[in-house]
Amino acid sequence: MAGIKTLGQFILEKQADFPYAKGELSRLLRDIGIAAKIVNREVNKAGLVDILGDVGSVNVQGEEQKKLDVFANTQFIAALTCGGECCIVGSEEEDEFIAIDSPVSVDAKYIVCIDPLDGSSNIDCNVGVGTVFSVLRRKSVEGKATLADVLQRGTEQVAAGYVVYGSSTMLVYTTGKGVNGFTLDPSIGEFCLSHPDMKIPANGKIYSINEGNYMNFPEGVKKYLHYAQSTDQATNRPYTARYIGSMVADIHRNLIKGGIYIYPTTTCSQDGKLRLMYECNPMAFIVEQAGGKASDGFRRIVDIEPKDLHQRTSIYIGSKEMVEMVEGFLAEDKAASGLKVKVG
Ligand code: P6P
């Protein structure tokens, strides 16, 4: 074990950074890591067992639930229930939040918002998928935690992370003191520190967006894409398009190589497609901690005041200079459309 630092060892070591920590958050992160290993086992053998395909039900998002969606959801809720540190789970797969009511969770003070398996439409064709989680501390001090405890801005997150089930399985998380990545070593069944203190390059040449929606994009996004696709050696253009339909995998690649992931509003998704509480907020916390930027085109994602557990938002996330570039085009477009209204 010389030189190997497991997730559990790392969490305990970093617990010392929080003088008042009593180990609850450490145990919560451990519980999430356990569920991630169980989900990984099923994702990795999908195709060999009857875990592919649709369940035949639709979730609150109106999306076909895959067997693995339901399996992952069940595993994370079970792990958080047994762990005793979580009082509420808000899941993409559950219409309402789940109040954890178990003898071991009586004093639980953490809330976990989670997308148990993001990008699950890719599972049946063996493309990378992911889990995203956000950890909040309940604000109420007595009685049962309520939705008001869940609907907190992203700036209130105490931890956030994702698991990417790809060519290898990685867990990446932050507690507000930097970002660290752990790769699962199946031979010992442990996540081992492989990417300490992750930082996203300030600039990059990868952009991730579903250009099939081009005709419905805001003008500022169209102008940014024209900029990205124009030739200019001094600024490394044209950029490269990389989009695999799994936000976690796209953002993870961009975190390592530099790049931007964009899911803007479109006529079909007037508020954007990605969910604020369990996709955008956690990814924004991680990317900002790694030195990047995450906005809805005009304001920080983590400043958005949530009104609903399944609220959606547009998202522009990744290398700081790339996000600022597209925000510039959006601001120009907004000013121009404002002028049109005035002149009109
Ligand atoms: P589209 C997966 O459903 C997801 O939430 C993200 O992981 C992914 O980037 C996006 O939606 C794909 O959506 O509309 O491009 O198929």
Residues whose N, C-alpha, C, O or C-beta is under 5 A from the ligand:
A	BS01	P6P	D118 G119 N210 G245 S246 M247 V248
